[in-house]
Amino acid sequence: MYKLRILKDKIMSIIMQSLTGFALLLMFIIGGGLLYKAWPILSQNGLFNMLTSETWRPFKGQFGFLSYIMGTIWIAVIGISIAFPLCLLTGVYLSEYASNRIRSVVVPLIDLLAGVPPVVYGVWGVLTIVPFIGDTLAPHFVEYSSGYSVLAGGIVLSIMTFPLIISILREVFAAIPNELRDASLSLGATKWQTTKLVVIRKALPGIIAAVVLAISRALGETIAVLMVCGNIAAIPHSIFDSCYPLPALIANNYGEMLSVPMYESALMLAAFILFIIIVVFNAVSRLTLARLERRFKL
């Protein structure tokens, strides 16, 4: 009986290890598959030329990704720049200041936002954010803007990442021991001083992890963004310019223009570039996180 239990334990351990290995292997399979499909255009045009060129003329065999990459980065940066301070303060309020009654009402409503389909956010952005930017906000800063812009994409994206960031931050703040708060308050610190100097400092790795996850989602978000960003293949020079992020390029064109030579390979390269950006970004963030943990001894 004892040997049978040991055997079951070993079998379950092997199964779990195998599934964990498969999950890791899946990332390499996806990356390898995209690279394989993108190889024809890579071998023909060269990666550096395509990454540094903004000329996109598929019928002439010219595939420059620079404007798409810059559009993706612009929207992700603006989206996180808007979302992070709002989510941080909301997370702090819900964790440190809000009563149980307020928390029980607000938290489910925020979680509900996570279940809203991206296309709904996109339609909402087209009906409200785009007209507001085009008719009200942009005229104060630029001569003309249709409203379909980097800013519209960033605003919609920031709202889509609200539930994710706030949910993670609440969990992070809840994991901070109450003894640390009590010790700070007993020394005469105010509630805000305790939150700023103890809670947020202790939760710094978790805060960074929340931002990393949000940016990863922002980089890959497609439907809602392509509905409000204008989809013009040019490098934006202001937040009121239109842009064309990589996910929108893939979603808009895959299946429709594949008769053009090398077009499918170019779209697979776009997906591979997006894949690499997210992997590299997460790897760099993990290293930064580890250094911060060692520096602050968290």
Disulfide bonds with the S-S distance in Angstrom:
none
